[in-house]
């Protein structure tokens, strides 16, 4: 097998990881969320606030599978980001998971939010929701599968 065939085989064996934009002003939280998403098979990109997120969205090679968005941030908070996003037909189509320490009822969430998770995050619920929003299914071994 030559080098070209070898690299083709590698790219076929390793499916592309869905891109996720993580928007949170707290470095430690953003990094922890990125680590969690990476462990779950995603390719996370971080942004410190809504304005950074809007800039990142214009430079990404493809639209992210979803945006994980904190609500309370300096410079441009989650509310202002959602208003800007809603004005763009392209950005409006990207799902958003809102995360916040403030409990948000469905009636007082920003427009266009697809899901809400309170901080601190329940890791299992978060990874299940991330997979569902990204349209992925996790493979779970059944006892009989392990015997064969």
ChimeraX attribute file (.defattr): number of C-alpha atoms within 10 A of each C-alpha:
attribute: neighborCount
match mode: 1-to-1
recipient: residues
	/A:1	7
	/A:2	6
	/A:3	8
	/A:4	9
	/A:5	10
	/A:6	10
	/A:7	12
	/A:8	10
	/A:9	12
	/A:10	11
	/A:11	11
	/A:12	9
	/A:13	9
	/A:14	8
	/A:15	9
	/A:16	11
	/A:17	13
	/A:18	20
	/A:19	22
	/A:20	23
	/A:21	23
	/A:22	26
	/A:23	30
	/A:24	28
	/A:25	21
	/A:26	13
	/A:27	13
	/A:28	10
	/A:29	14
	/A:30	22
	/A:31	16
	/A:32	11
	/A:33	21
	/A:34	22
	/A:35	15
	/A:36	16
	/A:37	22
	/A:38	17
	/A:39	11
	/A:40	15
	/A:41	17
	/A:42	20
	/A:43	18
	/A:44	24
	/A:45	20
	/A:46	20
	/A:47	22
	/A:48	20
	/A:49	24
	/A:50	28
	/A:51	19
	/A:52	15
	/A:53	21
	/A:54	16
	/A:55	11
	/A:56	15
	/A:57	17
	/A:58	11
	/A:59	9
	/A:60	12
	/A:61	9
	/A:62	10
	/A:63	18
	/A:64	20
	/A:65	21
	/A:66	21
	/A:67	25
	/A:68	25
	/A:69	29
	/A:70	26
	/A:71	25
	/A:72	18
	/A:73	17
	/A:74	13
	/A:75	12
	/A:76	18
	/A:77	20
	/A:78	23
	/A:79	18
	/A:80	15
	/A:81	19
	/A:82	22
	/A:83	14
	/A:84	15
	/A:85	19
	/A:86	16
	/A:87	10
	/A:88	10
	/A:89	9
	/A:90	10
	/A:91	17
	/A:92	17
	/A:93	13
	/A:94	17
	/A:95	18
	/A:96	21
	/A:97	20
	/A:98	22
	/A:99	23
	/A:100	18
	/A:101	13
	/A:102	11
	/A:103	13
	/A:104	15
	/A:105	8
	/A:106	11
	/A:107	7
	/A:108	8
	/A:109	17
	/A:110	17
	/A:111	14
	/A:112	16
	/A:113	17
	/A:114	14
	/A:115	16
	/A:116	20
	/A:117	20
	/A:118	15
	/A:119	13
	/A:120	10
	/A:121	14
	/A:122	10
	/A:123	11
	/A:124	9
	/A:125	11
	/A:126	18
	/A:127	18
	/A:128	15
	/A:129	17
	/A:130	22
	/A:131	19
	/A:132	12
	/A:133	18
	/A:134	17
	/A:135	10
	/A:136	12
	/A:137	9
	/A:138	11
	/A:139	6
	/A:140	7
	/A:141	8
	/A:142	8
	/A:143	8
	/A:144	7
	/A:145	8
	/A:146	7
	/A:147	6
	/A:148	5
